[in-house]
Each structure stands twice: as structure tokens, then as C-alpha cells.
């Protein structure tokens, strides 16, 4: 089957089977397209804007609500806090002054012993023998002295009557003096022997807590009265009724304390102490010593307080916080501790100014008082300080302040 080519109205050559129907539909479609493009160009029909953005919606955001309060003002003394360590007022190593075999231990490790209690007993037998020898020597010396006195009396009498020589009388006088010296020497030997015998009993020099015994019964221990030869350590004993608390004050705190003392300010020498497991200051003591030189390597000066240990909770070597007044009472601002923010080596508080705009103020802080943080400087009495919801604000932001008050609660520090 073959197709014939025909000429359409435009002069184009088309297959004969399109000549009758397709040419008419193509012409019709072309005419419609040209008409649509004309309308678009004329602005009658608006085409789709594929790249155009929809109009932005304006969303109104309300400023954050924060609580603000003016600082509380109280008349408070300036206090500083240090870390201290306990040490015993009396601390002794028990060492013997005489040697020998240990025969008795009169305590249990860790006991509280009273002054004069027997702690150790060294075998006294050798020292009893030595005392007996010295006693016998004294008796011999007394006998010789008696004889020397009689002979001197006779020689002196004969010299006076002319029947005796002066030389014999002088000889008898010298013999009497030698006999007296022998008596004195024998008496000293007795005291020496008695001293050694007495020190075979080692007693507590003061009331305190004793440590563990370092020797056992039967051990041969060495002693020295002068401490010139090695001696045996028996045990250690520390006092317990009072205890020292040692701490170091910075030079600035020391100068503040010293200057106020020098000017006659009413600065208390009392200190408060808080133990390692305590949140409050439950013990009180007295500052009784400040060293006479500053440690230039640390810029501090050593100080010491004496604390009564009536409850037995204070142990030498333990650590505690100590609080000391260095300046008399003066007007002081206080704020909740959460309102004070660290800023590197300084501290700031967030305040609300005119038009409710947030501003930061640098402050100098002190210790906690009655649950509040002491502010030494940087604030005015009229400042509105943000005390909550602080993380949602920043400097220059606008906030909706809600007034509140700072409560001066019971002492919690």
C-alpha cells in the first residue's frame, strides 16, 4: 500500500493521509497558543511566579518575665574563711630513759589515759640491785666519816695541849673532809640509782589519747637520759581536751585585721569552725597566735586558734573550715547567691535599668550570711537585680520585670 504526497494550503508537502484532518487540528492549536501568549504579554493573564517568596509573617515575641529585687542592707562584720588543720596542743613520743626488758603494758591502744597512769614497766631488778649497792656504799662512807671525825678531834685536842703535832692535826682534818666527800658521793649514787629505778615505770605525763604500742612485752628496749644515744619509741600520746587549729591568712586579710586592731576597732578574736562533714559552723575557738613574719613564697602569714574539744570530735591532722572577723560591722548589701555570676576572676549581677533593659554590674563579693551572698561594692540600694530566670536574659535585652523581695532567712552557713 502506498501513500501519496499532497500539497497543503501553505504550500507544504504532507502525506496524503494527514492532508484532510491533521492539518486542520494543527492549525487550530497553533492559533490558540498564539492568542494565549498575546494575552500574557498584555497582562490580561498572569503567569505563575515560581521563584517569588511568599510575604513574611510578622510574629510578635513577648519579653521574658524575670523576678527582680533590691539588695537587702544589714550592718555586718567583714568575715573571711580559711582552710585549717588541727594539731595537738601537747604531743609527746614516749621513749625510755633507762633500758631493759619490757615486762608490762598498762593500756589498750587508743585509750584515753589520765596523767600519772602506768603505761610501760621495764624490769626493775638491775636497778634495785644498783640502789642496794649505793645504799651499802653510803653506810660505809658514814662509818669512815665517823672515824675521821673522832681522829680529828683527838689530834686537834693534842695539838692544843702541846702533846700532838700540827702536821698530824692537819692530816686528820683532811681525812675528815675526804670522808665527808665520800658520804656525799654515796648519797648522789643513791639518788642516781633511785632515778633509774623510778624510770623503769613509764607513766602518762598528761591526760590524752595514746596511740598503738610499738613494742611488745619481753622486748629489750634501749634508753638514754640525755638522749645522746638511740632510744626505743614505745608509743605516742596527744592531748585531747583542747586542740590547735592552724591556718594561713593572706597578706591582704592580715593587713585588714591588723589595721582595724591598731585603730581600736571592735574586732572579735573568736573564730567559728566547721568540720569536714558539717555544713554549719558548730564549734567556736579563740585566735591566740599570729606569726611574726610573712611567708614570701606564698604571701601568707601563719595563724593559730585554740578550740575546746569537749565532744572529742576534733582529731589532730584533720581539716576544717575556719571563719574569722577582720573588720567591725558596717552597712552591707546582700543578695541570693544564685544572682551572683562568675565572670572570669570577677563577679557580676544582672540588673534591670530604664525601659526594662538588662545591664551587667561588676561587684565584689564576700562570704555567705544567713543564706545570702555579701556584696562589698558595685551595687546601689536602688538597683533592681534579677534573681531568677537568669539564663534566658542577656545584656541589652528587654525583659518584663516582676518585683519580689529578698528574705533574710536563718543562718545556714
C-alpha positions in Angstrom: 0.0 0.0 0.0 1.5 3.3 -0.9 0.8 6.9 0.4 0.6 9.8 -1.8 2.0 13.2 -1.1 -0.2 16.2 -1.4 0.3 20.0 -1.0 -1.4 21.8 1.8 -2.7 25.4 1.8 0.6 26.7 3.0 2.4 25.0 0.2 4.0 22.4 2.4 4.2 18.8 1.3 2.4 16.4 3.7 1.4 12.8 3.4 -2.0 12.4 1.9 -3.5 10.7 5.0 -2.7 13.9 7.0 -4.0 16.2 4.4 -7.5 16.1 5.4 -7.8 16.0 9.2 -4.4 16.6 10.9 -3.6 19.8 9.1 -6.8 21.4 10.4 -6.1 20.4 14.1 -2.5 21.6 14.0 -3.5 25.0 12.6 -6.2 25.3 15.3 -3.7 24.5 18.1 -1.2 27.0 16.8 -3.8 29.7 16.7 -4.8 29.1 20.3 -1.2 29.2 21.5 -0.5 32.5 19.8 -3.7 34.0 21.3 -2.7 32.9 24.8 0.8 34.4 24.5 -0.7 37.6 23.4 -2.9 37.8 26.5 0.0 37.1 28.8 2.1 39.8 27.1 -0.8 42.2 27.5 -1.1 41.4 31.2 -4.6 40.0 31.0 -3.5 36.6 32.2 -0.8 36.5 34.9 1.6 33.6 34.7 2.8 31.6 37.8 5.7 33.1 39.7 7.8 30.0 40.6 10.8 32.0 42.2 8.8 34.6 44.1 8.8 34.2 48.0 5.6 34.4 50.0 5.2 37.6 52.1 6.9 37.3 55.5 4.7 36.9 58.5 5.5 39.2 61.5 5.4 37.2 64.8 5.2 39.2 68.0 7.5 37.7 70.8 6.8 38.9 74.3 9.9 39.7 76.5 10.8 37.1 79.2 9.4 37.5 82.6 12.1 37.8 85.4 11.9 38.4 89.1 13.8 41.5 90.3 14.6 42.6 93.9 16.6 45.4 95.5 19.5 44.2 97.7 19.0 43.7 101.4 21.1 46.0 103.6 22.4 44.9 107.0 25.1 46.0 109.4 27.6 43.1 109.3 31.2 42.5 110.3 33.6 41.5 107.5 34.5 37.9 107.8 37.0 35.7 105.9 37.1 32.0 105.7 40.2 29.7 105.6 41.0 26.0 105.5 42.8 24.9 108.6 44.3 21.8 110.0 44.2 20.5 113.6 47.2 19.7 115.7 47.6 18.6 119.3 48.4 21.1 122.0 50.6 18.5 123.6 52.2 15.7 121.6 54.9 13.5 123.0 56.8 10.5 121.9 57.2 8.1 124.8 60.8 6.9 125.0 62.5 5.2 127.9 65.3 6.9 129.9 66.6 3.5 131.0 67.0 0.3 129.2 65.9 -3.2 129.9 63.4 -5.9 129.3 59.7 -4.7 128.9 57.6 -6.6 131.5 54.2 -4.8 131.3 52.0 -2.6 129.1 49.3 -0.8 131.1 46.9 0.4 128.4 44.9 -0.6 125.3 45.7 1.0 122.0 43.7 4.2 121.5 42.7 4.6 125.2 42.2 7.9 126.9 44.8 7.7 129.7 45.0 10.0 132.7 48.0 11.9 133.9 50.2 9.5 136.1 48.7 6.3 134.7 51.2 3.4 134.3 51.9 2.9 130.6 55.0 0.7 130.5 57.0 -1.3 133.1 60.7 -2.1 132.5 62.2 -4.9 134.5 63.4 -3.1 137.7 65.7 -5.9 139.1 69.0 -4.5 137.8 68.2 -1.1 139.1 67.1 -2.4 142.5 70.5 -4.1 142.8 72.2 -0.9 141.8 70.3 1.0 144.5 71.2 -1.6 147.1 74.9 -1.2 146.2 74.7 2.6 146.5 73.0 2.2 149.9 75.8 0.0 151.2 78.4 2.4 149.9 76.7 5.2 151.8 76.7 3.2 155.0 80.5 2.5 154.5 81.1 6.2 153.9 79.2 7.2 157.0 81.4 4.8 159.1 84.6 6.2 157.7 83.3 9.7 158.4 82.5 8.9 162.0 86.0 7.5 162.4 87.6 10.5 160.7 85.7 12.9 163.0 87.0 11.1 166.1 90.6 11.1 164.9 90.5 14.7 164.0 89.0 15.6 167.5 91.8 13.7 169.3 94.5 15.2 167.0 93.2 18.7 167.5 93.0 18.3 171.3 96.6 17.0 171.5 97.7 20.0 169.3 96.1 22.4 171.7 97.8 20.9 174.8 101.1 20.6 173.1 101.2 16.8 173.0 100.5 16.5 169.4 101.9 18.0 166.2 100.2 20.4 163.9 101.0 18.2 161.0 99.0 15.2 162.4 96.1 17.5 163.2 96.0 18.8 159.6 96.2 15.3 158.3 93.2 14.2 160.4 91.3 17.3 159.2 91.9 16.3 155.6 90.8 12.8 156.2 87.6 14.0 157.8 86.8 16.2 154.7 87.6 13.2 152.4 85.2 11.0 154.4 82.5 13.7 154.2 83.0 13.8 150.4 82.7 10.0 150.2 79.4 10.3 152.0 78.2 13.0 149.6 79.2 10.8 146.7 77.4 7.8 148.1 74.3 9.9 148.6 74.5 11.0 144.9 74.9 7.4 143.8 71.7 6.5 145.7 69.8 9.3 144.0 71.1 8.2 140.7 70.1 4.6 141.3 66.7 5.7 142.6 66.2 7.8 139.5 66.9 4.8 137.2 64.6 2.6 139.3 61.8 5.2 139.2 62.0 5.5 135.4 61.5 1.8 134.9 57.9 2.8 135.3 56.8 5.0 132.4 53.7 7.0 133.2 51.5 9.4 131.3 52.8 13.0 131.5 49.4 14.4 130.8 45.8 13.3 130.1 45.3 12.4 126.5 44.7 9.7 123.9 47.5 7.2 123.4 48.4 5.5 120.1 49.4 2.0 119.4 52.3 0.4 121.3 55.4 0.0 119.2 57.0 -2.8 121.4 55.7 -6.0 123.0 56.3 -7.5 126.4 59.6 -9.2 126.5 61.4 -6.9 124.1 64.7 -5.5 125.2 64.5 -1.7 124.8 67.2 0.9 125.0 67.0 4.2 126.8 69.1 7.3 127.4 68.5 10.0 129.9 70.5 12.6 127.9 69.2 11.5 124.5 72.7 11.1 123.2 72.2 7.5 122.1 69.3 5.9 120.1 66.3 5.1 122.2 63.3 2.9 121.6 59.9 4.5 120.6 57.3 3.0 122.8 54.1 4.9 121.8 52.8 8.4 121.2 50.4 10.5 123.4 48.4 13.5 122.4 46.3 15.8 124.5 42.5 15.9 123.8 40.8 18.5 126.0 41.9 21.4 123.7 43.3 21.4 120.2 45.1 23.8 117.9 43.7 24.8 114.5 46.4 26.1 112.2 45.6 28.2 109.1 47.3 30.8 106.8 45.9 34.3 106.3 46.6 36.2 103.1 48.6 39.4 103.4 45.5 41.5 102.4 43.3 39.8 105.0 46.1 40.1 107.6 46.5 43.8 106.9 42.8 44.5 107.2 42.7 42.6 110.5 45.8 44.3 111.8 44.8 47.8 110.8 41.4 47.5 112.5 43.0 46.2 115.6 45.5 49.0 115.6 42.8 51.6 115.2 40.9 50.2 118.2 38.0 48.7 116.2 35.9 46.2 117.9 37.2 43.1 116.1 36.4 39.8 117.8 39.2 37.3 118.3 36.6 34.5 118.2 36.6 32.0 115.4 34.0 29.6 114.1 34.8 26.2 113.0 33.1 23.8 110.6 34.3 20.2 110.4 34.7 18.3 107.1 31.3 16.6 107.3 29.4 19.7 108.5 27.6 22.4 106.6 27.3 24.8 109.5 29.9 26.2 111.9 29.3 24.3 115.1 32.5 24.9 117.1 34.0 28.1 118.5 37.5 28.9 119.5 39.9 31.8 120.2 42.6 33.2 118.0 45.7 33.1 120.2 48.7 33.3 117.9 49.8 35.1 114.7 53.3 34.5 113.5 55.9 37.3 113.4 56.9 37.0 109.7 55.1 36.6 106.4 56.0 33.7 104.1 57.1 35.5 100.9 56.8 32.3 98.8 53.1 32.1 99.4 52.2 35.7 100.6 50.6 34.4 103.7 51.1 34.5 107.5 50.6 31.6 109.8 47.9 31.9 112.5 46.5 29.6 115.2 43.3 29.2 117.2 42.7 27.1 120.2 39.4 25.1 120.2 37.8 23.3 123.1 37.4 19.6 122.3 34.7 18.7 124.8 32.9 16.3 122.4 36.0 14.6 121.2 35.2 15.2 117.6 38.4 17.2 116.8 41.3 15.0 115.8 44.9 16.1 115.2 45.7 16.0 111.5 42.1 16.6 110.4 40.9 19.6 108.3 38.2 22.1 109.0 36.9 25.5 107.7 37.6 28.4 110.0 35.9 31.8 109.9 37.3 35.0 111.3 36.2 38.6 111.6 38.7 41.0 110.2 36.7 44.2 110.3 33.9 45.7 112.5 30.2 45.8 111.5 29.4 48.2 108.6 26.4 48.6 106.2 26.5 45.7 103.8 24.3 44.6 100.8 23.1 41.0 100.5 21.7 39.1 97.5 20.7 35.5 96.8 23.8 33.6 95.8 22.2 32.5 92.5 22.0 36.1 91.4 25.8 36.5 91.5 27.5 35.2 88.4 31.2 34.4 88.0 33.0 36.4 85.2 36.5 35.0 84.9 38.2 36.3 88.1 35.4 38.7 88.9 31.6 38.6 89.6 28.6 40.3 88.0 24.9 40.7 88.7 22.3 41.3 86.1 20.2 44.5 86.7 17.1 45.9 85.0 17.5 49.6 84.0 15.3 52.2 82.3 12.9 50.8 79.7 13.4 47.4 81.3 16.8 46.8 79.5 19.2 44.4 81.1 22.6 45.6 82.2 25.5 43.9 84.0 27.3 45.3 87.0 30.6 44.1 88.4 30.6 43.5 92.2 33.0 42.5 94.9 31.6 39.6 96.9 32.2 38.2 100.4 31.0 35.2 102.3 27.5 33.8 102.8 25.4 35.3 105.5 22.1 33.9 106.6 21.8 32.2 103.2 22.7 35.3 101.2 25.9 36.4 99.5 27.6 39.5 100.9 28.2 42.3 98.3 31.0 44.6 99.4 30.9 47.1 96.5 29.4 47.6 93.0 25.7 48.0 93.9 23.4 50.8 94.8 20.4 50.4 97.2 18.0 51.2 94.3 19.4 48.7 91.9 16.8 46.1 90.6 18.7 42.8 90.4 17.5 39.8 88.5 17.2 37.0 91.0 15.7 34.2 88.8 15.3 33.1 85.2 18.8 34.5 84.6 19.8 32.0 81.8 17.1 33.5 79.4 18.4 37.1 79.5 21.4 38.8 78.2 22.9 42.3 78.3 20.8 44.7 76.2 17.7 42.5 76.2 14.3 43.8 77.2 12.6 41.9 79.9 9.3 42.0 81.8 10.3 42.5 85.4 8.3 41.2 88.3 9.1 42.7 91.7 9.9 40.4 94.6 11.8 40.7 97.9 14.9 39.0 99.3 14.3 37.1 102.6 16.9 37.3 105.3 16.5 33.6 106.4 18.0 31.8 109.3 21.7 31.1 109.3 22.5 28.2 107.1 26.3 28.5 106.6 
